[in-house]
Amino acid sequence: MTALVCGSFAFDTIMVFEDKFENHILPEKVHILNVSFLVPGMRREFGGCAGNIAYNLHGLGGDVTVMGTVGNDFTTYAAWMDECGINRSYVTEVDNSYTAQAFITTDLADNQITAFHPGAMSFSHHNKVSDVANVKLGMVSPDGRDGMLQHAQQFAEADIPFFFDPGQGLPMFDGDDLKKFIDQASYVIVNDYEWQLMQERTGWSEKHIVQQVKALIVTRGGEGSDIYTPETHIRIPTAQVSQIKDPTGCGDAYRGGLMYAMQQGMDWDTCGRVAALAGAIKIEQAGTQNHILDKALFSQRFQETFGYSLA
């Protein structure tokens, strides 16, 4: 079962300010704000939802192709994808454009100031789902607005079951847009905040949305996740972690694990637990694509965590 993941690729530049923002931002002066933060700690990571999901899905042994738009600066990311063995035949370079960039400054109280430049991501609608053959499962993850709308339509027209994963792109869509996505999708996956916002914008109840899809998946961080189908509600526990190093990208790891388990024909209970363990492994490492997913070790840890074998 070949999976096509449509979404963003981005460089994440993460800087650490070794103090608290509150000590340097005067509330009575925010209307003339002019501050500079010395950031001796900095790292640059490969990111973006499509890149992260594909990294996890491929790392577990799944069959994945990614689709997205990038800029002229994508060379190092492309080399990383090639090293990992991820198919990037449908990653399109846009001339005179940068790959999407996130500049994140974190202080010692874990507050963040983020600047995001979408760059080439805004051209994602130039790619077409129909260009990829033998796709059996799809994912519409955060991307350019037009790209997300068109890729959902294209998956639906091709009768390819797909996930709608609005993520941080959810604010771009009004209630009517979200209703159309839900009508077209086979699966909807959101975190608990996005789930609340989706219900508010559509005016649809949980019961109504669940009846529109094969499954609704709601992730709840340290409280685990829920999988709702028209027939049942499955509570998925978290997987124990050795340390919480960096939660960034855990949701994408969860999605990669979920799609892998679906490719293997596993039931929803097991799909959710595979996804939870993938997220747990990611949270133990800084960055979104620095953790190692070894299939044999993953299976061993799954059995130790959940008490039964994946085989």
DAQUI-V150107 format. One line per field, one symbol per residue. ss: DSSP state (a for helix, b for strand, c for the rest). phi: phi as a letter, one per 30 degrees, with the letter a starting at -180 (. if undefined). burial: b if it has 24 or more other ideal C-beta (glycine too) atoms within 12 Angstrom, else e. A space follows every 50 residues. Layout:
ss: ???
phi: ???
burial: ???
This chain:
ss: cbbbbbcccbbbbbbbccccaaacccaaaaaaccccccccbbbbbbbcaa aaaaaaaaaccccbbbbbbbccccaaaaaaaaaaccbbbbbbbccccccb bbbbbbcccccbbbbbbcaaaaaaaaccaaacccbbbbbbccccaaaaaa aaaaaaaccccbbbccaaaaaaccaaaaaaaaaaccbbbbbaaaaaaaaa aacccaaaaaaaccbbbbbcaaacbbbbccccbbbbccccccccccccca aaaaaaaaaaaaaccccaaaaaaaaaaaaaaaacccccccccccaaaaaa aaaaaaccccc
phi: .dcccclcbaccccbccdaceddbcdedcddbdabbcdbdcabcbdbjdd ddddedddddjdcbbcbabbcdcdeddeddddddicdcecccdcdhbcde bccccccdcidbcbcbcdhdedcddddbeddcdidcabbcceadeddddd ddddddddhcdbdcbdhddeddcdededddedddddbbbbdddddddddd ddicdeddddddbdaccbcbhdciabccbecabcccddcdcdaccadejd dddeddddddddddidddededddddddddddddbdicbcdccceddddd dddddciaddd
burial: ebbbbbbbbbbbbbbbbeeebeeeeeeeeeeeeeeebeeeeeebbbbbbb bbbbbbbbbbbbbbbbbbbbbebbeebbebbeebebbbebbbbbeebbbb bbbbbbbeeeeeeeebebbbbbbbbbbebeebeebbbbbbbbbbbebbbb bbbbbbebebbbbbbbbbbbebbeeebbbebbebbbbbbbbeebbeebbe bbebeeeebbebbbbbbbbbeeebbbbbbeeeebebebbebeeeebbbbb bbbbbbbbbbbbbbebebebbbbbbbbbbbbbbbbebbbbbebeeeebbe bbeebbeeebe
